[in-house]
């Protein structure tokens, strides 16, 4: 018995390379970050580019954890990172009210 599988895909967006962060581009969000937060360019993709380019929605991608251990075997997020993320989201919600 043979089982076959066929699929068709199409690209929704081409990768445009690492994002170039301009200093103080999002001062409201940057003010909510914990002190000494490391901001850096990253070489991975998210749906953020779709929101930004196709929908013209300004987009910031952030989250807990360390990208060096994410999306690979034995990935993890430290509890302290989850706590910091929770505090950031609380400040963000408070700032939007």
C-alpha positions in Angstrom: 0.0 0.0 0.0 1.3 3.5 -0.8 0.2 6.7 0.8 0.8 10.0 -0.9 0.7 13.5 0.3 0.7 16.6 -1.8 0.7 20.2 -0.6 0.8 23.6 -2.1 2.3 26.6 -0.2 2.8 30.2 -0.9 4.9 32.8 0.8 3.0 35.6 2.5 6.1 37.8 3.1 9.7 37.7 2.2 12.2 38.0 5.1 13.7 41.5 5.1 16.7 40.8 7.3 17.3 42.0 10.9 15.3 44.9 12.1 17.2 48.1 12.6 16.2 49.6 15.9 16.3 53.4 15.9 17.1 55.0 19.3 14.0 56.0 21.1 11.7 54.8 18.3 9.1 53.6 20.9 9.8 55.7 24.0 6.5 54.8 25.6 7.3 51.0 25.5 11.0 51.5 26.3 10.0 53.4 29.5 8.1 50.3 30.6 11.1 47.9 30.3 13.0 46.9 33.4 16.2 48.8 34.0 19.2 47.3 32.1 17.0 45.5 29.6 19.2 44.4 26.7 17.8 45.4 23.3 19.3 43.8 20.3 18.8 42.9 16.7 17.6 39.3 16.1 17.8 37.0 13.1 14.4 35.3 13.3 11.0 36.0 12.0 7.6 36.5 13.6 4.2 37.5 12.4 5.1 41.0 13.5 6.4 41.7 10.0 3.0 40.9 8.5 1.2 43.2 10.9 3.7 46.0 10.1 3.9 45.7 6.3 0.6 44.3 5.2 -1.7 45.9 7.8 0.4 49.1 8.5 0.2 48.4 12.2 3.3 49.5 14.2 4.6 46.4 15.8 7.0 45.6 18.6 7.9 42.0 19.3 8.8 41.1 22.9 8.5 38.3 25.4 10.1 36.4 28.2 13.1 34.2 28.0 16.4 34.0 26.2 16.3 33.6 22.4 19.5 31.6 22.6 17.6 28.7 24.2 14.3 29.2 22.5 12.8 26.9 19.8 15.3 24.1 20.1 15.6 21.0 22.2 15.4 21.5 26.0 14.1 25.1 25.6 13.0 26.8 28.8 11.9 30.1 30.2 13.2 30.9 33.7 10.5 31.8 36.3 12.2 35.1 36.9 11.7 35.9 33.2 8.0 35.1 33.5 7.7 37.4 36.5 9.5 40.2 34.6 7.1 39.7 31.7 4.1 39.8 34.0 5.3 43.0 35.5 6.0 44.5 32.1 2.5 43.6 30.8 0.9 45.1 34.0 2.8 48.4 33.4 1.8 48.3 29.7 -1.9 47.8 30.6 -1.7 50.5 33.2 -0.1 52.9 30.7 -2.9 52.3 28.2 -5.7 53.1 30.6 
